[in-house]
């Protein structure tokens, strides 16, 4: 009997530069970005919480820019990119 679990694909839209930088970091650990995401999602499921120290919780997407000024406009940029690709 096979012990393979049924899998599903997870997709996330992130700016190219962030993906590139994140890939460089996880590659230093001998991982690919898919491996890192799989580890993160597995930890969420097992721990029943987000396994990060989030000092400034996001109450809603609408306050993302004020909570994280260093990423101001990020959500709008990603949303616009997604709307463009959906056409």
C-alpha positions as CSV (number, residue, x, y, z in Angstrom):
1,X,0.0,0.0,0.0
2,X,1.3,3.4,-0.9
3,X,1.9,6.1,1.8
4,X,1.8,8.9,-0.7
5,X,-0.6,11.6,0.4
6,X,-3.0,13.4,-2.0
7,X,-1.6,16.8,-2.9
8,X,-2.9,20.0,-4.2
9,X,-1.3,23.1,-5.8
10,X,-1.1,26.4,-4.0
11,X,-0.4,29.6,-6.0
12,X,0.5,33.0,-4.6
13,X,1.2,36.2,-6.4
14,X,4.2,38.1,-5.3
15,X,6.3,40.8,-7.0
16,X,9.1,39.3,-9.1
17,X,11.9,41.0,-7.0
18,X,10.5,39.6,-3.7
19,X,10.3,36.1,-5.2
20,X,13.9,36.5,-6.5
21,X,15.2,37.6,-3.1
22,X,13.3,34.9,-1.2
23,X,14.6,32.2,-3.6
24,X,18.2,33.3,-3.0
25,X,17.7,33.0,0.8
26,X,16.1,29.6,0.8
27,X,18.6,28.3,-1.8
28,X,21.3,29.1,0.8
29,X,19.6,26.4,3.0
30,X,19.5,23.9,0.1
31,X,15.8,24.5,-0.5
32,X,13.7,25.7,-3.3
33,X,10.9,28.2,-2.9
34,X,8.3,25.4,-3.1
35,X,10.0,23.5,-0.3
36,X,10.0,26.6,1.9
37,X,6.3,27.3,1.2
38,X,5.4,23.7,1.9
39,X,7.3,23.8,5.2
40,X,5.5,27.1,6.1
41,X,2.0,25.7,5.3
42,X,2.7,22.5,7.1
43,X,3.8,24.4,10.3
44,X,0.5,26.5,10.1
45,X,-1.5,23.3,9.9
46,X,0.4,21.5,12.7
47,X,0.7,24.4,15.1
48,X,-2.8,25.9,14.4
49,X,-1.2,29.4,14.1
50,X,1.0,31.4,11.9
51,X,4.6,30.4,13.0
52,X,6.0,34.0,12.9
53,X,6.4,36.7,15.5
54,X,4.1,39.3,14.0
55,X,4.7,42.5,16.0
56,X,2.3,44.6,13.9
57,X,-0.8,42.4,13.1
58,X,-2.7,43.2,10.0
59,X,-6.3,43.8,11.0
60,X,-7.4,44.0,7.4
61,X,-5.9,44.5,4.0
62,X,-7.0,48.1,4.1
63,X,-4.6,49.0,6.9
64,X,-1.6,47.1,5.4
65,X,0.1,50.3,4.1
66,X,-0.2,52.1,7.5
67,X,1.0,49.0,9.5
68,X,3.9,48.3,7.1
69,X,4.9,51.6,5.4
70,X,8.0,50.0,3.9
71,X,5.6,48.0,1.6
72,X,3.3,50.9,0.9
73,X,1.4,50.2,-2.3
74,X,2.4,46.5,-2.4
75,X,-1.2,45.2,-2.1
76,X,-2.5,47.6,-4.7
77,X,0.3,46.7,-7.1
78,X,-0.3,42.9,-6.7
79,X,-4.1,43.4,-7.1
80,X,-3.6,45.5,-10.2
81,X,-1.2,42.9,-11.7
82,X,-3.8,40.1,-10.9
83,X,-6.7,42.1,-12.5
84,X,-4.5,42.7,-15.6
85,X,-3.6,39.0,-16.0
86,X,-7.3,38.0,-15.5
87,X,-8.4,39.9,-18.6
